[in-house]
Amino acid sequence: MSKPQDRRKAAVAALEQSLGHVFADRELLERALTHSSAGEGARKIRHNERLEFLGDRVLNLLAAEQLMQRHPEEREGELTKRMHALISGEACARVAERIGLSEALRLSGGESRRGGRANATILGDACEALLAALYRDAGLEGTRQVFERIWAEEFDAAATHVGSNPKSELQEWAAQRKLPQPAYEVVSRTGPAHAPTFEVELRVGELDPSRGRGGSRQQAEKAAAETFLTREVRQ
């Protein structure tokens, strides 16, 4: 049976393969992948919160730049709607899942057992930290190339559903069909108080329910609505 450190080493290698970039500064990559919980019981540990601060700015710049290129005639208001969808915590968490960031994370044992690797907030924050690490290791042009590839699905979704609020969209859809209004119920809340994970069940009349997870109740409700719309409406 492989050791945990061997499994994580393989996960980090797979993550770099997904990115198409091997970090020259290994300590920088480790910091980007280290959640603050990993320092529990230790005096000092360099975690990813400062990198997250920088990564948020890198993400905003690259997303805005790409939107300007993709939609040269679009007004600022529409660009802003698309921007919100691209830089949201949910979008960052989805990208993190696609590139395999979850298994490469360094978490405390307790956080891992509480489901931290599936926590949308933890994943989204780590994704931003990873962008910052890329920026410092590969420069702006190298980061831009990686960003355009790993965010491609988010740009495609934003182009199809510009500024879409899935809860509002679902509410309008149900009203048009004279169906009961969507009902959301929290079915579980896990994780610590500072980084909880909510799971919400959504029902619309007698149709099959859907579920969503997120770092807040609002995020989980949006995820459940998005899942429902994808299944029932956007086929």
C-alpha positions in Angstrom: 0.0 0.0 0.0 1.4 3.4 -0.9 2.2 5.9 1.8 0.2 9.1 2.2 3.3 11.2 1.2 3.8 9.1 -1.9 0.1 9.6 -2.9 0.3 13.3 -2.4 3.6 13.5 -4.4 1.8 11.8 -7.2 -1.2 14.2 -6.9 1.1 17.2 -7.0 2.8 15.8 -10.2 -0.6 15.2 -11.7 -1.6 18.8 -10.9 1.4 20.2 -12.6 0.7 18.0 -15.6 -2.9 19.5 -15.7 -1.4 23.0 -15.5 1.2 22.3 -18.1 3.8 23.9 -15.9 6.4 22.4 -13.6 7.3 24.8 -10.8 11.0 25.9 -10.5 10.2 27.2 -7.0 8.9 24.1 -5.1 8.5 25.9 -1.8 6.2 28.4 -3.6 4.0 25.6 -4.9 3.9 24.0 -1.5 2.8 27.2 0.1 0.0 27.6 -2.5 -1.2 24.1 -1.7 -1.1 24.5 2.1 -4.3 25.4 4.0 -4.0 27.2 7.3 -5.3 24.2 9.1 -2.1 22.3 8.3 -0.4 24.5 11.0 -2.6 23.1 13.8 -0.3 22.2 16.7 2.8 23.7 15.0 4.4 27.0 15.8 4.8 28.3 12.3 3.7 27.2 8.8 3.7 29.1 5.6 0.1 28.7 4.3 -1.6 30.1 1.2 -3.7 33.0 2.6 -1.2 35.7 1.5 -0.9 34.1 -2.0 -4.7 34.0 -2.2 -4.7 37.8 -1.8 -2.4 38.2 -4.8 -4.2 35.5 -6.8 -7.5 37.3 -6.5 -5.9 40.3 -8.3 -4.3 38.1 -10.9 -7.6 36.3 -11.6 -9.4 39.6 -12.0 -6.8 40.9 -14.4 -6.7 37.8 -16.6 -10.5 37.4 -16.7 -11.1 41.0 -17.6 -8.4 40.9 -20.3 -9.9 37.7 -21.8 -13.4 39.1 -21.7 -12.4 42.2 -23.6 -10.8 40.1 -26.3 -13.8 37.7 -26.6 -16.5 40.4 -26.6 -15.0 43.5 -28.2 -18.4 45.1 -28.8 -20.0 44.3 -25.5 -21.0 47.1 -23.1 -19.5 47.4 -19.7 -22.6 46.2 -17.9 -22.7 42.9 -19.7 -19.0 42.4 -19.3 -19.4 42.9 -15.6 -22.1 40.2 -15.4 -19.8 37.8 -17.2 -17.0 38.8 -14.9 -18.9 38.0 -11.8 -19.6 34.5 -13.0 -15.9 33.9 -14.0 -14.3 35.0 -10.7 -16.8 33.7 -8.2 -15.8 31.2 -5.5 -17.9 28.6 -7.2 -16.1 29.0 -10.5 -12.7 28.8 -8.8 -13.8 25.6 -6.9 -15.0 24.0 -10.2 -11.6 24.8 -11.8 -9.8 23.4 -8.8 -11.8 20.1 -9.1 -11.1 19.8 -12.8 -7.3 20.2 -12.5 -7.0 17.8 -9.6 -6.1 20.4 -6.9 -8.1 18.7 -4.2 -5.8 15.7 -3.7 -2.7 17.9 -3.8 -3.8 20.1 -0.9 -2.0 20.0 2.5 -4.7 20.0 5.2 -4.7 19.0 8.8 -5.9 15.4 9.5 -9.0 16.8 11.2 -9.8 19.1 8.3 -9.4 16.3 5.8 -11.7 14.0 7.8 -14.3 16.8 7.9 -14.4 16.9 4.2 -12.1 19.8 3.6 -11.0 18.4 0.2 -14.5 18.8 -1.1 -15.1 22.2 0.6 -15.8 24.7 -2.1 -14.4 27.6 -0.1 -11.1 25.8 0.6 -10.8 24.7 -3.0 -11.6 28.2 -4.4 -9.2 29.9 -2.1 -6.4 27.4 -3.0 -7.1 27.9 -6.7 -6.5 31.7 -6.3 -3.3 31.0 -4.4 -2.2 28.7 -7.1 -2.7 31.4 -9.7 -0.5 33.7 -7.6 2.2 31.1 -7.4 2.0 30.6 -11.2 2.4 34.4 -11.6 5.5 34.5 -9.5 7.0 31.3 -11.0 6.1 31.6 -14.6 5.4 35.4 -15.1 2.3 37.0 -16.5 2.5 35.5 -20.0 3.0 32.0 -18.6 0.1 32.4 -16.2 -2.1 33.8 -19.0 -1.5 30.7 -21.1 -2.4 28.3 -18.2 -5.4 30.4 -17.2 -6.9 30.5 -20.7 -6.8 26.7 -20.8 -8.0 25.8 -17.3 -10.7 28.5 -17.3 -12.0 27.7 -20.9 -15.1 25.8 -19.6 -16.0 28.8 -17.4 -15.7 31.2 -20.3 -17.9 28.9 -22.4 -20.5 28.8 -19.7 -20.4 32.5 -19.2 -21.0 33.1 -22.9 -24.0 30.8 -22.9 -25.6 32.1 -19.6 -24.4 35.7 -19.4 -24.9 37.0 -15.9 -27.2 34.2 -15.1 -28.4 33.8 -11.5 -29.5 30.1 -11.4 -31.9 30.7 -8.5 -33.7 33.5 -10.4 -33.6 31.6 -13.6 -35.2 28.6 -12.0 -37.8 30.7 -10.2 -38.8 32.3 -13.6 -38.9 28.9 -15.3 -41.1 27.4 -12.6 -43.5 30.4 -12.7 -43.9 30.2 -16.5 -44.9 26.5 -16.2 -47.2 27.2 -13.2 -45.1 24.9 -11.0 -44.6 25.4 -7.3 -41.8 27.8 -6.4 -38.4 26.1 -5.7 -38.0 25.0 -2.1 -34.5 24.7 -0.6 -33.6 22.7 2.5 -30.3 22.4 4.2 -29.7 18.6 4.7 -26.2 18.8 6.2 -23.6 21.2 7.5 -20.1 19.9 8.0 -16.7 21.2 8.8 -15.5 23.8 11.2 -17.3 27.1 11.9 -14.7 29.1 10.0 -15.0 27.0 6.8 -18.3 25.0 6.8 -19.7 23.0 3.9 -23.4 23.2 3.3 -25.4 20.6 1.4 -28.9 21.7 0.2 -31.7 19.8 -1.4 -33.9 21.6 -3.9 -37.4 20.5 -4.8 -39.8 21.9 -7.5 -43.2 20.2 -7.1 -43.1 16.5 -7.9 -39.9 16.7 -10.1 -36.9 14.8 -8.9 -34.9 16.9 -6.4 -31.4 18.1 -6.9 -28.6 18.8 -4.4 -25.8 21.3 -4.2 -22.8 22.0 -2.0 -21.0 25.1 -1.1 -19.1 27.1 1.5 -22.3 29.0 2.4 -26.0 28.2 2.3 -26.4 30.7 -0.6 -23.6 29.0 -2.6 -25.1 25.6 -2.0 -28.6 26.8 -3.1 -27.1 28.2 -6.3 -25.2 24.9 -7.0 -28.5 23.0 -6.5 -30.4 25.3 -8.8 -27.6 25.0 -11.5 -27.7 21.2 -11.3 -31.5 21.3 -11.6 -31.4 23.6 -14.6 -28.8 21.6 -16.3 -30.9 18.4 -15.9 -34.4 19.7 -16.6 -34.0 22.9 -18.7 -30.7 23.0 -20.6 -30.7 19.6 -22.2 
